[in-house]
């Protein structure tokens, strides 16, 4: 569902598009439990890096057990 962003309501359509496109350049969507949050791209990159590191660590642990 869309929600009204009051600060954008008074802008022209072109102004709204500009502001929203700038936000999407700086933020990434993150979905948790069916809700979408906009987080800074740097935080998104950190989460992705940590995910990859955990995944690689689990692979190493699995290989050691064999």
KELOSE-573913 format. One record per residue (C-alpha): residue in one letter; x, y, z. Coordinates in steps of 0.2 Angstrom, whole numbers, plus 5000, padded with zeros to 4 digits. Example, Ala and Ser with C-alpha at 12.3 -4.5 7.8 and 13.67 -1.06 7.14 Angstrom:
2
A506249785039;S506849955036;
//
This chain:
66
X500050005000;X500650174996;X500750305010;X500750495008;X502350585011;X501750755017;X503350845012;X503050784994;X501250824993;X501451014989;X502750984975;X502350964957;X502350794949;X504150824941;X504750884958;X504050724967;X504950614953;X506550714956;X506550694975;X506050504974;X507350464961;X508650554972;X508150444987;X508250284977;X510050334972;X510550354990;X509450214998;X509050034995;X507449934999;X507549805012;X506049685015;X505849615033;X504349515038;X503349585023;X503749765027;X504949875016;X506249995023;X507350115014;X509150095021;X510650185016;X511650105002;X513150085013;X512149985026;X511449875012;X513249845006;X513849805024;X512349675026;X512749595010;X514649585014;X514249505031;X513049385023;X514349325011;X515649315025;X514449205036;X514049095021;X515949065017;X516249035035;X514948895036;X515648815020;X517348805028;X516648735044;X515748605034;X517348555025;X518248535041;X516948415048;X517148295033;
//
